[in-house]
Each structure stands twice: as structure tokens, then as C-alpha cells.
Amino acid sequence: MLDSSSPDVVRRGLAGDLERTVVVVSSKSGGTVETDSQRRAFEAAFRGAGIDPTRRIVVVTDPGSPLDEQASASGYRVFHADPTVGGRYSALSAFGLVPSGIAGADIARLLDDAAQVAPATATDDVDNPILRLGALLALGVQHGVDKAVLADSDAERAGLGAWIEQLVAESTGKQGTGVLPISVPSTRAPNFDPSTPDSLLCSWGATPVFDRVRPASGFDAHLRAPLGAQFLVWEGATAVASHLLGINPFDQPDVESAKAAAREMLSGDIEDAAPAFTDGPVQVFAGPWLPAGTSDARGALRALLDRIDPARGYLGIHAYLDDQRDAPVAGLRESLATLTARPVTFGWAPRFLHSTGQYHKGARRPESSSNSPVTPSRTWRCPVASSHSVSSRPRRRWATPGS
């Protein structure tokens, strides 16, 4: 899956075996600049390899979108999604089913699993799993338990946590409230075990964990259901929780600011910011929170961590790196969660801007969050067939508490 516009990641995708590659371009609005740039890059790569891109690129979008019109006119195969279903609620729509089917997943089983649980989700009953989970999420926020730590008890569906993370953060994180989802690698990871008093623990899988793990908050949930049912329950529960919190689960006002920033960056009109200081190979970019006289990376990190509210705060790590080449960097989450004894999120960037970025900007309280981007020093420019080119060095790189 290519869900990053980092040029190093795009380059790795382009370096694959194009003779055996099919690309599914998914964009609900049909105007997301990162997706459009990726499409153009693959079109050029296919043509350069003597391959007709219309035979290798499949498009999923809403009917009538700019991408629908352009792709249809160019002869691409286009699958229309239901325009009334929001993008992050589309796991069981064409957006989720088309790439899953092409990859060989049993999509009939996914739909059957969802259909089997559907009757229970449509009843006005205390055993309705959507109402139970949604009410629990909202009740937690109302009692100061506004983080949800997510883990697979069997390590069979490691990717489900990342999907839930986007669903919950982008739906609930706005108007100064919301649930901060934190996907962790296992039920033995810090933040799940041990946990903090402001964290609700959520697990799924065949193995129950709460006979062993005791959440510090007293809030926990375990979902034992097949994947298709998990999709349906989490989507419904997130909408219910948002309703109980008095917010619209289907908009994402602060995600658009990230899209606007991406368009501005691609215009080439933004100049590089100057680092606060350089410590060997490390450049540190910081706001006014950095204590005067700080001149080494260790001191800057210590100052950043000292700003985390010990009762309600969290740390967000945003890595503008290659998630395969630089995979060990993700281990920073466990190390810093243990060091600070506070919730720590980790997101590969810039894709987090379209998922948990909504929460970091829309739900945060300035005193409760510290965010630290990590970026590469090398530069490689990925040309696309338009007026844009993308640099692997972000134009602004700093660690900013409360932003």
C-alpha cells in the first residue's frame, strides 16, 4: 500500500516489478493533490516501461468527481463508490473492497461477516455492540478518560489498529474534544500494560486479555468478532460516540488545512525554515518553548518531554521517514512511553495528517500535547507529470508542543 507522499517511499514503489503491478488509485473527492501526484508518477513509470497505464491503473472515486471525469475520458477502468458514505467509513464499500479483491482477499466473506452482525446492531437494546462500544467511548471522555489504546490480542490483525486510529481520531477529534486513539503493537506494550488513568483499553481477537491486564482507568473493551464485523461495529460505534459528544462524525475541518498546506508547499512558494541549532548530524527546529541556551539534541528532547502534563498530556511522534527502511524508528514509541509514563502516539508522516492529524489539531488542549516531527536530512526530488515536484526534505521541520 502506498499511503505516503514521502518521495523515498514513492521511489520504492516505482522501483517494483512494473510488469506485475496493478495500481488502485482511490480518492473520494478526486482532488487530493498527494494521490494525484502518485497517479501521475505511476503513469510516467508505466509509459517509460512500455506499458499502457490504462491497463494497469484502476480508479475508485465518487461519481462526478474530477478524477472520475479525467479517468473515464482517458480510458481507465473506474469503480464508483457510494457518495453518501464518508471516506473513513468506506472499508466495506468500493474503496475497501476493490483493492482487497484484487489482492486476493475473500471479500464475500468480509461482507457475510458484516451481514451476520448487522441485525444485532440495528436493535434498540443494551446488547447492541455498536451502542455499547460507542457509549463507552463517549462516557470515557466525559470522565476524563479520553485516550483509547488499541491492541490485537492475537497479533493476527496488526493493521486493524491503524485503521481504527484514523476512524476514531478523524471522526471525534474536533471542537476541543474527542478520543485520542493509540495503536500499540501488542497487549504487553507500554500504554496498554501498564496503562494510565486517562486511557481506555480496547482489544480484539480470540484471546481475552482483561483477566491478566487491569486498566488503570477501569475502562476496557474486548471485541471478539471476524474482520468484516469489526469494520461495521467500529464504524457505527464511532458515529454513536461522536453524537453523544455533540460533534459531527462525518466532517474533518482541520484535515483540509493539511491539504491546503500541501498545495502551498508544492507551489514552491515556501522557504526553508532555519534550525534553532545543529548538533552534529541533527538539526533541531523549535518554537519559543525551547529554553534559551539549549544547544544539543538531548537537551531539546528533555525540554520537550518536561512540557507533557503528567496527568492529562501525551506525546505525538510524527516520522517523515520510510516506514520500511526506517522501521526501527517506530520503537521510539515504546521507549518514550516507558520513559514518560504517559500515552505516546506514533505516526508515519505525512500520512498521519490525513488521519490522527485531525485530532492533534482539532481536539487538543494546548497544555496537553507535545508533538515531535522527525525528518530525513537527504533530499531526493520525485518529478511528476505536472508543474509539481516533491522533495523528500519537508520545508518546515520542528518539534512543537501544543501544535
Summary of the structure (lengths in Angstrom):
residues: 403
radius of gyration: 21.5
end to end distance: 28.4
largest distance: 62.8
contacts: 1292
relative contact order: 0.13
helix: 39%
strand: 17%
